[in-house]
Amino acid sequence: MLYIFACLAAFLAGFIDSIVGGGGLVQAPALFILFPHYSVPQIIGTNRFASFMGTGVAGYQYSRKVKIPLKTILFAGIGAGIMSYSGALISSLMSERILKPTILVLMTLIAIYTYRKKDLGHEEKHRFELNKIPFYGLLIGMTTGFYNGFVGPGTGSLLVFGFVSIIGYNFLTASAISKVVNVVADVCSLIFFVKNGYIVYEIALPMMVCNMLGSYTGSRMALLRGNGFIRILFLVVVFGLILRFGYDIWMMY
């Protein structure tokens, strides 16, 4: 039964993550609850291994229907991969009492901004010249990559928000870009987990298959339903992140 529940969580996580990111809100807590006897690095490594192929499936689905700017992805992916390590290093030096309230405020501001701007991400309106966009992609990748190493949950959602609000991509294109960048960052961090033997493969492999199925289903639905659907789900996931960090802060005090 534990494996069945883990696989169901992986499917749901893949579905959500393929559209707006935030699948870690479902999959990582499920692993911690179902398998408390494993260490934190084992849970994080197993979660990452189970999800990176699903993200790849979603990226492939988007690439077949959406024109993806390869140079922007390259710059953002490199930035995310490098800074995710730095974020992990610095997070070990900072107190949760400072970190989590800061993130809670950030997520609340993102939710308010997205809700108030009804037309955000519905149409593609580039705010910079085309030759400058990859460099802004690099900045977004570095910032979200740092956050990925620093905290983790909601990285995909922040990537989507960054590409929509800063560069001016629509939600569909931003989701497509974020999937590819996420894969790059995940593979970079997976090298550490695989090298140190932190992957529990008997759990990770069946979850990976279910995550891939969820990602395929979610990305297909996103392509069919379009930007309006992605915007609504984005707000739902960000609200989930607000609740998550709000609960964590409540428990700290």
Backbone bond lengths (Angstrom), bond angles and torsions (degrees), N, CA, C in turn:
res aa  C-N    CA-C-N  psi(-1)  N-CA   C-N-CA  omega(-1)  CA-C   N-CA-C  phi
1 M - - - 1.465 - - 1.535 111.84 -
2 L 1.334 115.60 -35.48 1.459 118.52 179.28 1.531 110.85 -61.05
3 Y 1.320 115.95 -41.62 1.464 120.66 -179.85 1.532 111.07 -67.18
4 I 1.340 116.48 -37.60 1.463 120.88 178.94 1.526 110.21 -63.81
5 F 1.340 116.60 -46.38 1.463 120.28 179.35 1.533 110.67 -64.12
6 A 1.323 116.63 -38.46 1.462 120.73 178.64 1.527 110.60 -63.35
7 C 1.324 116.61 -40.82 1.468 121.03 180.00 1.526 111.70 -69.63
8 L 1.326 117.49 -36.76 1.473 120.97 175.86 1.522 110.42 -64.43
9 A 1.338 116.18 -41.91 1.466 120.41 177.23 1.525 110.51 -63.38
10 A 1.334 116.54 -38.59 1.463 120.87 179.26 1.526 111.43 -64.98
11 F 1.338 116.64 -40.52 1.471 120.29 178.14 1.524 110.43 -62.28
12 L 1.351 116.77 -48.21 1.467 120.94 -179.76 1.523 110.90 -63.17
13 A 1.334 116.43 -40.84 1.467 120.72 179.18 1.526 110.69 -63.00
14 G 1.332 116.82 -43.22 1.456 120.73 178.26 1.510 112.18 -62.86
15 F 1.336 115.98 -39.67 1.475 121.54 178.93 1.520 110.95 -61.35
16 I 1.341 116.19 -50.57 1.469 120.99 -178.46 1.525 110.90 -66.68
17 D 1.325 115.09 -45.98 1.462 120.26 -174.71 1.524 112.40 -64.14
18 S 1.328 116.79 -33.37 1.460 120.63 -177.89 1.525 112.32 -69.03
19 I 1.337 116.55 -19.29 1.467 120.20 -176.90 1.522 111.53 -98.34
20 V 1.331 116.86 -53.82 1.473 119.50 -175.60 1.522 113.46 -133.07
21 G 1.321 118.84 6.02 1.453 120.23 -173.87 1.527 110.44 80.68
22 G 1.327 116.61 178.19 1.460 119.96 178.02 1.510 114.24 92.46
23 G 1.339 117.49 9.84 1.461 120.04 178.84 1.516 113.08 -63.26
24 G 1.340 115.68 -24.48 1.457 120.12 177.61 1.510 113.47 -62.94
25 L 1.340 117.13 -20.84 1.466 121.28 176.06 1.517 111.49 -63.91
26 V 1.325 116.35 -26.54 1.465 121.41 -178.01 1.525 110.75 -98.73
27 Q 1.320 116.79 -51.24 1.458 121.36 -169.05 1.530 113.64 -72.81
28 A 1.341 117.06 -46.55 1.468 119.65 -177.70 1.527 112.59 -64.37
29 P 1.356 119.96 -48.40 1.465 119.36 176.95 1.528 112.63 -60.33
30 A 1.338 117.12 -35.85 1.467 120.40 178.83 1.527 110.80 -61.79
31 L 1.329 116.98 -41.97 1.466 120.86 178.58 1.527 111.47 -65.10
32 F 1.324 116.83 -41.54 1.465 120.14 179.09 1.531 111.37 -63.31
33 I 1.344 116.41 -37.97 1.469 120.73 -178.76 1.530 111.41 -74.65
34 L 1.339 116.50 -44.06 1.463 120.89 -174.22 1.525 113.17 -76.85
35 F 1.333 116.57 -31.22 1.471 119.92 -174.99 1.532 110.60 -128.78
36 P 1.349 117.40 63.99 1.468 120.38 -175.55 1.531 113.98 -68.04
37 H 1.337 116.89 -15.00 1.464 119.82 -177.73 1.530 112.98 -79.22
38 Y 1.344 117.24 -10.27 1.457 119.50 177.56 1.529 110.24 -87.69
39 S 1.325 116.18 153.53 1.462 120.81 -179.73 1.531 110.30 -73.24
40 V 1.339 115.49 163.80 1.466 120.05 179.54 1.536 111.73 -60.33
41 P 1.353 119.71 -46.00 1.474 118.84 177.50 1.534 112.74 -59.76
42 Q 1.332 117.53 -34.89 1.471 120.38 178.08 1.525 110.97 -66.28
43 I 1.340 116.46 -41.64 1.465 120.50 179.26 1.521 110.68 -65.75
44 I 1.336 116.21 -46.39 1.469 120.13 -178.98 1.532 110.63 -64.49
45 G 1.329 116.86 -44.22 1.458 120.74 179.45 1.513 112.49 -64.29
46 T 1.335 116.87 -42.80 1.463 121.60 179.02 1.523 110.58 -65.12
47 N 1.329 116.64 -41.21 1.468 121.54 177.82 1.523 110.53 -62.02
48 R 1.323 116.54 -44.75 1.457 120.65 -178.80 1.524 111.37 -65.71
49 F 1.336 116.66 -41.93 1.464 120.82 179.42 1.530 110.59 -64.45
50 A 1.340 116.22 -39.18 1.467 120.71 -177.46 1.525 112.69 -69.82
51 S 1.330 117.60 -21.29 1.467 119.62 -172.69 1.522 115.12 -106.39
52 F 1.342 118.05 -20.31 1.470 117.17 -170.85 1.522 112.18 -68.33
53 M 1.352 117.93 -33.10 1.469 119.84 178.74 1.520 111.03 -71.14
54 G 1.345 116.01 -34.62 1.468 119.97 176.77 1.515 110.88 -62.93
55 T 1.319 116.38 -41.51 1.463 120.54 176.74 1.524 110.43 -62.36
56 G 1.330 116.01 -38.21 1.463 120.58 177.36 1.521 112.10 -63.87
57 V 1.333 117.02 -40.79 1.472 121.56 177.70 1.521 110.09 -60.88
58 A 1.338 116.36 -45.43 1.463 120.21 179.20 1.523 110.70 -62.20
59 G 1.339 116.34 -42.79 1.459 119.74 178.69 1.517 112.31 -60.06
60 Y 1.343 116.13 -39.94 1.462 120.27 178.91 1.522 110.85 -65.61
61 Q 1.333 116.93 -42.84 1.468 121.17 179.34 1.526 110.73 -59.98
62 Y 1.339 116.24 -44.90 1.458 119.46 179.45 1.528 111.21 -64.90
63 S 1.327 116.98 -39.30 1.463 120.60 -176.04 1.526 112.55 -63.32
64 R 1.341 116.37 -24.11 1.467 120.32 179.48 1.528 112.26 -76.28
65 K 1.339 117.29 -23.26 1.464 121.06 -174.26 1.529 113.64 -118.37
66 V 1.333 116.67 -22.24 1.460 120.86 -175.25 1.527 109.48 -117.04
67 K 1.325 116.37 136.33 1.463 120.55 176.98 1.526 108.62 -74.23
68 I 1.334 116.44 113.80 1.456 121.40 -175.25 1.530 110.39 -101.29
69 P 1.343 118.09 125.04 1.473 121.13 179.04 1.530 110.92 -74.28
70 L 1.319 116.45 102.84 1.461 121.61 -172.13 1.526 112.82 -64.00
71 K 1.333 117.56 -38.40 1.460 119.87 -178.36 1.532 111.06 -65.48
72 T 1.329 115.86 -40.00 1.466 120.07 177.75 1.519 110.39 -63.30
73 I 1.344 116.32 -42.08 1.467 120.85 178.66 1.527 110.97 -63.29
74 L 1.338 116.81 -41.86 1.460 121.15 -179.67 1.525 111.00 -60.69
75 F 1.325 116.48 -48.93 1.459 120.75 -178.99 1.526 110.86 -64.65
76 A 1.342 116.39 -46.24 1.464 120.32 -178.03 1.525 110.95 -65.79
77 G 1.335 116.48 -38.52 1.463 120.66 -179.77 1.518 112.30 -65.14
78 I 1.337 116.66 -42.60 1.466 120.54 178.55 1.531 110.30 -63.49
79 G 1.336 115.76 -44.38 1.463 120.21 179.28 1.517 112.14 -62.06
80 A 1.334 116.28 -42.53 1.463 120.90 -179.45 1.520 111.45 -66.28
81 G 1.324 116.06 -42.92 1.461 120.30 -178.29 1.519 112.75 -62.91
82 I 1.333 116.25 -42.06 1.470 120.42 -178.64 1.524 111.24 -71.18
83 M 1.334 116.56 -46.46 1.458 120.21 -172.85 1.525 113.22 -75.86
84 S 1.326 117.60 -20.12 1.473 118.76 178.92 1.534 110.13 -63.75
85 Y 1.328 116.68 -35.42 1.462 120.23 177.04 1.527 110.64 -66.63
86 S 1.343 116.28 -43.52 1.462 120.31 179.69 1.522 111.08 -62.76
87 G 1.333 115.72 -40.04 1.464 119.69 179.00 1.511 112.15 -62.38
88 A 1.334 116.17 -41.42 1.468 120.47 179.34 1.526 110.57 -64.00
89 L 1.323 116.30 -38.67 1.454 120.68 -179.57 1.530 111.11 -65.97
90 I 1.330 116.76 -46.25 1.467 120.85 -176.32 1.529 111.37 -71.76
91 S 1.340 116.79 -33.43 1.467 119.82 -179.03 1.522 111.69 -60.75
92 S 1.331 116.16 -30.04 1.457 120.09 179.67 1.528 111.89 -71.35
93 L 1.340 116.72 -13.97 1.460 121.05 -177.83 1.525 112.79 -101.52
94 M 1.348 117.49 -10.23 1.466 121.20 -175.30 1.517 111.60 -106.11
95 S 1.326 115.58 150.31 1.465 121.68 178.66 1.524 110.60 -81.19
96 E 1.348 116.92 141.88 1.461 121.86 176.48 1.528 110.94 -62.53
97 R 1.324 117.72 -26.12 1.466 121.43 -178.55 1.527 111.31 -67.29
98 I 1.314 117.79 -20.93 1.465 121.71 175.19 1.522 110.04 -96.41
99 L 1.324 115.98 -41.94 1.452 121.88 -172.22 1.529 113.22 -66.67
100 K 1.330 117.38 -53.42 1.463 120.39 -171.87 1.531 113.97 -68.43
101 P 1.353 119.90 -40.61 1.475 118.09 174.76 1.528 112.50 -60.79
102 T 1.343 116.57 -35.61 1.470 120.33 178.03 1.524 110.96 -62.35
103 I 1.339 116.05 -43.86 1.459 120.76 179.87 1.518 110.95 -66.83
104 L 1.342 116.90 -38.54 1.465 121.05 178.72 1.526 110.62 -59.60
105 V 1.323 117.04 -44.47 1.470 121.11 178.05 1.523 110.36 -62.78
106 L 1.346 117.00 -43.91 1.467 122.04 179.73 1.527 111.10 -58.94
107 M 1.334 117.07 -48.65 1.460 121.12 -178.61 1.533 111.47 -64.08
108 T 1.321 117.01 -38.50 1.468 120.67 179.10 1.524 110.71 -63.72
109 L 1.332 116.61 -43.02 1.467 120.63 178.88 1.529 111.33 -64.18
110 I 1.335 116.71 -39.64 1.469 121.12 177.87 1.532 110.44 -62.96
111 A 1.336 117.22 -43.55 1.468 121.77 -179.72 1.526 110.63 -62.82
112 I 1.337 116.83 -45.52 1.473 120.78 -179.48 1.521 110.36 -63.66
113 Y 1.335 117.04 -44.89 1.466 121.71 -178.71 1.529 110.93 -61.87
114 T 1.334 116.73 -45.49 1.467 120.87 -178.34 1.521 111.19 -67.49
115 Y 1.323 116.93 -39.46 1.471 120.64 -179.03 1.527 111.30 -67.16
116 R 1.329 116.73 -41.24 1.465 120.88 -176.92 1.529 112.05 -72.19
117 K 1.326 117.60 -33.21 1.468 120.45 179.77 1.530 109.00 -92.46
118 K 1.318 115.59 88.00 1.465 121.86 -173.80 1.527 112.83 -61.84
119 D 1.336 116.18 -29.72 1.467 119.94 -176.80 1.524 112.45 -91.66
120 L 1.340 118.19 2.63 1.451 121.31 -177.04 1.534 111.00 -61.48
121 G 1.326 115.94 122.35 1.452 120.81 175.91 1.512 116.17 79.09
122 H 1.330 118.14 6.55 1.464 119.51 179.37 1.525 111.18 -82.70
123 E 1.320 115.65 -33.70 1.461 120.40 178.56 1.527 108.77 -128.51
124 E 1.326 115.27 152.39 1.461 120.22 -179.51 1.518 109.34 -86.08
125 K 1.343 116.35 113.94 1.457 122.27 179.02 1.520 108.93 -131.00
126 H 1.314 117.11 92.37 1.456 120.83 -177.47 1.523 110.90 -64.20
127 R 1.332 115.90 132.54 1.465 120.85 -178.60 1.527 112.63 -94.46
128 F 1.336 116.39 -2.99 1.466 120.30 -178.60 1.524 109.23 -137.04
129 E 1.334 115.52 164.17 1.458 120.11 174.78 1.526 109.06 -64.11
130 L 1.329 116.65 148.62 1.465 121.30 -173.70 1.520 113.08 -57.48
131 N 1.334 117.10 -36.30 1.471 119.37 -178.26 1.525 112.87 -72.75
132 K 1.351 117.39 -14.89 1.472 121.35 179.27 1.531 112.45 -94.93
133 I 1.328 117.30 -17.05 1.462 120.73 -175.59 1.531 113.05 -58.61
134 P 1.357 119.79 -43.71 1.470 118.79 179.44 1.528 114.11 -57.13
135 F 1.342 117.52 -33.21 1.463 120.09 -179.82 1.531 111.15 -71.84
136 Y 1.337 116.65 -34.87 1.463 119.15 173.23 1.530 109.99 -70.18
137 G 1.335 116.04 -32.24 1.464 119.98 173.65 1.516 110.92 -62.54
138 L 1.341 116.56 -38.62 1.466 121.34 176.85 1.526 110.71 -60.48
139 L 1.335 117.05 -44.45 1.467 121.48 179.62 1.524 111.17 -63.46
140 I 1.336 116.61 -42.21 1.465 120.55 178.38 1.520 110.14 -64.32
141 G 1.347 116.06 -44.06 1.458 120.45 178.99 1.519 111.92 -61.72
142 M 1.330 117.23 -42.42 1.465 121.02 179.91 1.529 111.01 -64.94
143 T 1.329 116.58 -43.69 1.468 120.78 -178.59 1.517 111.74 -64.73
144 T 1.338 115.95 -48.90 1.468 119.61 -178.05 1.525 111.36 -72.73
145 G 1.346 116.79 -31.97 1.457 119.94 175.62 1.521 111.04 -64.02
146 F 1.341 115.22 -41.30 1.468 120.06 175.97 1.527 110.30 -60.80
147 Y 1.338 115.81 -44.30 1.471 119.99 177.94 1.523 111.24 -62.39
148 N 1.344 116.49 -38.35 1.466 121.02 -179.70 1.526 110.82 -60.29
149 G 1.323 116.18 -43.49 1.451 119.46 177.60 1.513 112.55 -75.40
150 F 1.331 115.72 -29.96 1.459 122.66 -176.74 1.524 111.77 -73.26
151 V 1.347 116.36 -46.92 1.466 121.94 -175.91 1.525 111.76 -129.44
152 G 1.357 116.73 -59.53 1.461 119.61 176.21 1.510 115.81 114.70
153 P 1.357 119.47 -71.17 1.466 120.79 -172.87 1.526 112.66 -58.52
154 G 1.329 115.99 131.46 1.457 120.69 176.49 1.509 115.37 89.26
155 T 1.335 118.15 10.02 1.463 120.22 -179.70 1.523 111.50 -59.18
156 G 1.331 116.45 -45.32 1.460 120.40 179.42 1.518 112.38 -59.95
157 S 1.340 116.53 -39.12 1.467 120.93 179.33 1.526 110.61 -65.86
158 L 1.326 116.69 -39.61 1.467 120.12 178.31 1.528 111.34 -67.46
159 L 1.337 116.86 -36.56 1.466 119.90 175.45 1.524 110.97 -60.93
160 V 1.328 115.78 -47.16 1.474 120.54 178.94 1.522 109.90 -58.53
161 F 1.331 116.96 -47.92 1.465 121.28 -179.10 1.518 110.86 -61.05
162 G 1.328 117.26 -42.35 1.456 120.57 -179.81 1.521 112.67 -62.25
163 F 1.330 116.36 -46.35 1.464 119.73 -178.73 1.530 112.09 -68.57
164 V 1.337 117.26 -29.81 1.466 120.56 178.61 1.521 111.02 -78.63
165 S 1.331 117.26 -51.54 1.464 120.97 -171.03 1.526 113.66 -79.88
166 I 1.330 117.76 -32.70 1.462 120.22 -176.42 1.526 112.14 -91.34
167 I 1.329 116.81 -49.81 1.473 120.17 -177.01 1.525 112.00 -87.02
168 G 1.334 116.66 -37.75 1.462 119.28 178.54 1.513 115.10 105.97
169 Y 1.350 117.51 16.10 1.463 120.16 174.21 1.526 109.75 -68.99
170 N 1.332 116.38 156.72 1.461 117.86 171.44 1.530 109.25 -78.43
171 F 1.338 116.63 169.85 1.453 120.49 -174.50 1.527 112.08 -61.76
172 L 1.328 116.71 -36.49 1.461 120.30 -177.63 1.532 110.87 -65.38
173 T 1.326 116.98 -49.00 1.469 121.07 178.87 1.521 111.05 -64.82
174 A 1.342 116.63 -41.60 1.464 120.89 179.56 1.524 111.15 -62.05
175 S 1.327 116.91 -39.29 1.464 120.52 177.80 1.519 110.95 -64.51
176 A 1.333 115.90 -41.18 1.463 120.46 179.10 1.523 111.05 -62.56
177 I 1.336 117.19 -46.40 1.467 121.08 -179.92 1.523 110.55 -62.98
178 S 1.337 116.05 -44.04 1.467 119.74 -175.73 1.515 112.34 -62.98
179 K 1.343 116.69 -31.73 1.471 119.17 179.49 1.532 110.80 -64.28
180 V 1.322 116.23 -45.55 1.469 119.98 -178.03 1.528 110.15 -66.94
181 V 1.331 117.26 -43.22 1.466 121.11 178.88 1.523 109.98 -62.45
182 N 1.328 116.33 -40.44 1.464 121.33 179.16 1.526 111.48 -61.19
183 V 1.330 116.16 -40.72 1.470 120.01 179.08 1.524 110.34 -61.04
184 V 1.335 116.38 -44.20 1.467 120.62 179.92 1.529 110.46 -59.47
185 A 1.347 116.40 -48.12 1.466 120.82 -179.17 1.524 111.01 -63.86
186 D 1.345 116.35 -41.22 1.468 120.44 -178.73 1.526 111.43 -64.67
187 V 1.334 116.43 -43.20 1.470 120.00 -179.60 1.525 110.60 -63.70
188 C 1.336 116.74 -39.15 1.473 120.36 178.39 1.524 110.89 -60.26
189 S 1.335 116.98 -44.40 1.461 120.24 -179.44 1.526 111.44 -74.05
190 L 1.334 117.42 -30.58 1.470 120.83 -179.75 1.525 112.13 -64.32
191 I 1.321 116.96 -30.23 1.466 120.29 178.72 1.527 109.98 -54.67
192 F 1.332 115.57 -42.70 1.468 120.69 179.03 1.530 111.16 -64.68
193 F 1.345 116.66 -47.75 1.463 120.36 -175.83 1.532 112.37 -66.68
194 V 1.330 116.95 -40.44 1.469 120.51 179.37 1.530 109.92 -68.09
195 K 1.310 115.97 -44.64 1.469 121.23 -178.13 1.528 111.88 -59.32
196 N 1.330 116.41 -35.17 1.464 120.74 -176.79 1.530 113.68 -97.20
197 G 1.343 116.91 7.99 1.459 120.72 174.29 1.511 115.25 70.25
198 Y 1.358 116.57 33.09 1.457 119.77 -177.15 1.533 113.55 -93.39
199 I 1.334 118.68 2.71 1.465 121.02 -178.82 1.533 109.70 -91.59
200 V 1.340 116.87 125.79 1.464 121.63 174.14 1.533 106.07 -94.16
201 Y 1.324 116.45 93.16 1.464 121.26 -167.67 1.534 113.42 -66.68
202 E 1.343 118.36 -31.68 1.464 119.37 -179.71 1.527 112.09 -66.38
203 I 1.338 116.36 -20.26 1.469 120.68 173.65 1.529 109.84 -95.50
204 A 1.325 116.29 -43.76 1.463 121.29 -172.82 1.524 113.56 -65.21
205 L 1.325 117.79 -38.84 1.475 119.72 -175.00 1.532 113.20 -67.59
206 P 1.359 120.28 -50.89 1.473 117.80 176.95 1.517 112.64 -63.67
207 M 1.349 116.86 -34.59 1.466 119.32 177.20 1.521 110.77 -66.14
208 M 1.327 117.53 -36.14 1.454 121.44 179.05 1.533 110.85 -61.19
209 V 1.339 116.44 -42.85 1.466 120.66 179.08 1.528 110.37 -61.72
210 C 1.335 116.85 -45.00 1.470 120.97 -179.22 1.523 111.51 -68.45
211 N 1.334 116.76 -36.54 1.463 120.55 176.86 1.519 110.79 -63.99
212 M 1.330 116.43 -39.27 1.464 121.02 177.55 1.524 111.22 -63.69
213 L 1.343 117.20 -41.37 1.466 121.16 177.69 1.527 110.69 -63.65
214 G 1.338 116.33 -42.24 1.455 120.43 177.29 1.517 111.86 -63.87
215 S 1.332 116.92 -40.74 1.465 121.29 178.97 1.524 111.59 -64.95
216 Y 1.326 115.54 -40.64 1.471 119.43 178.43 1.521 110.27 -62.12
217 T 1.339 116.20 -46.34 1.473 121.21 -179.48 1.524 110.95 -63.55
218 G 1.341 116.91 -46.10 1.454 120.96 -177.95 1.514 113.42 -65.29
219 S 1.329 117.01 -43.64 1.462 120.00 -179.30 1.525 111.30 -66.90
220 R 1.330 117.01 -36.32 1.475 120.52 175.95 1.526 110.60 -62.91
221 M 1.345 116.15 -42.89 1.464 119.80 -179.96 1.524 110.99 -66.24
222 A 1.333 116.68 -39.93 1.465 120.18 179.06 1.528 111.07 -61.85
223 L 1.329 116.30 -41.68 1.467 120.41 179.57 1.523 111.56 -66.52
224 L 1.329 116.52 -33.94 1.461 120.81 -179.62 1.525 111.97 -77.33
225 R 1.351 116.34 -39.43 1.470 120.67 -173.32 1.521 113.47 -89.62
226 G 1.328 118.23 -26.75 1.461 121.20 173.14 1.518 116.10 85.15
227 N 1.352 114.41 -165.50 1.465 122.22 -169.68 1.520 114.39 -65.43
228 G 1.341 117.87 -36.93 1.457 121.04 -179.27 1.518 111.87 -61.61
229 F 1.326 116.12 -44.01 1.467 121.89 178.44 1.521 111.00 -63.68
230 I 1.341 117.50 -43.07 1.463 121.72 -179.16 1.529 110.28 -64.48
231 R 1.334 116.94 -39.92 1.467 120.68 179.55 1.526 111.00 -61.13
232 I 1.318 117.39 -44.60 1.468 121.39 -179.67 1.528 110.63 -63.00
233 L 1.337 116.41 -46.53 1.463 119.66 -179.67 1.529 110.51 -65.90
234 F 1.323 116.74 -34.51 1.468 120.80 176.86 1.525 110.34 -59.11
235 L 1.330 117.05 -46.17 1.460 121.02 179.31 1.530 111.24 -63.19
236 V 1.335 116.75 -38.36 1.469 120.95 178.73 1.529 110.20 -62.71
237 V 1.334 116.61 -45.64 1.468 121.03 -178.32 1.533 110.75 -66.34
238 V 1.330 117.72 -42.97 1.467 120.72 178.52 1.533 110.07 -62.67
239 F 1.338 116.93 -39.29 1.464 120.17 176.47 1.532 110.27 -62.60
240 G 1.335 116.46 -38.30 1.463 120.85 175.91 1.518 111.62 -62.13
241 L 1.345 116.73 -39.91 1.468 120.91 176.93 1.525 111.11 -64.32
242 I 1.342 116.52 -39.48 1.472 120.49 178.26 1.528 110.41 -61.82
243 L 1.335 116.31 -44.65 1.461 120.28 177.83 1.522 111.48 -62.59
244 R 1.332 115.67 -41.61 1.466 120.50 -178.87 1.522 111.54 -60.82
245 F 1.332 116.67 -50.93 1.459 119.49 -177.78 1.529 110.97 -72.94
246 G 1.336 117.45 -32.08 1.461 120.46 174.85 1.516 111.40 -61.32
247 Y 1.332 116.47 -42.80 1.471 121.43 177.86 1.528 111.13 -64.46
248 D 1.345 116.59 -43.68 1.459 120.84 179.36 1.531 111.51 -60.05
249 I 1.339 116.04 -41.43 1.467 120.23 -180.00 1.527 110.01 -68.06
250 W 1.325 116.60 -40.95 1.470 121.28 178.02 1.531 110.70 -58.36
251 M 1.336 116.38 -43.33 1.468 121.11 -179.25 1.531 111.80 -69.00
252 M 1.344 116.75 -30.26 1.472 120.20 179.17 1.523 111.37 -66.84
253 Y 1.355 115.33 -35.75 1.459 118.99 -175.45 1.525 111.86 -101.12
